[in-house]
Amino acid sequence: MTLQMCEEAAMAAIALQTAHHRPEPRQVQAMLGPIDPDVVSAAIPAFFIGRNSAGLWVAREANGRIGGLFLFKSSAMDFANRQSAPARCALVFPTETIELDVENRGNPLIVLAQGAMRLLARMTTRRPT
């Protein structure tokens, strides 16, 4: 199985999961902002890593300088570590959903995948049961 086939299978699985996933009415989006200097030193870059409402992984620098969307958690973590190279960074995993509010510098195919997932979700909700 090639890498492209694996990625396509993962996108299809996420699309199906999203189509059948109904978010809870009181789902809260995490407020992303600078981290308290008592928790993490200002000299250490920090990234928020979490899922968005579509089920994709989001990596966003705490100060909002850079971020990206990814299919896999490991890809989001690798992105954060590459952006803070040569040093490592602090990774923060919010329990609430997070949305990317900066330009996507992650997987460029995610924009296409999101459109396909929205279309699939609309198509599955219109089908009579």
HELIX and SHEET records of a PDB file:
HELIX    1   1 LEU A    3  HIS A   20  1                                  18    
HELIX    2   2 LYS A   73  GLN A   83  1                                  11    
HELIX    3   3 ILE A  110  ARG A  126  1                                  17    
SHEET    1   A 4 GLY A  67  PHE A  70  0                                        
SHEET    2   A 4 TRP A  57  GLU A  61 -1                                        
SHEET    3   A 4 ALA A  46  ARG A  51 -1                                        
SHEET    4   A 4 ALA A  90  VAL A  92  1                                        
END                                                                             
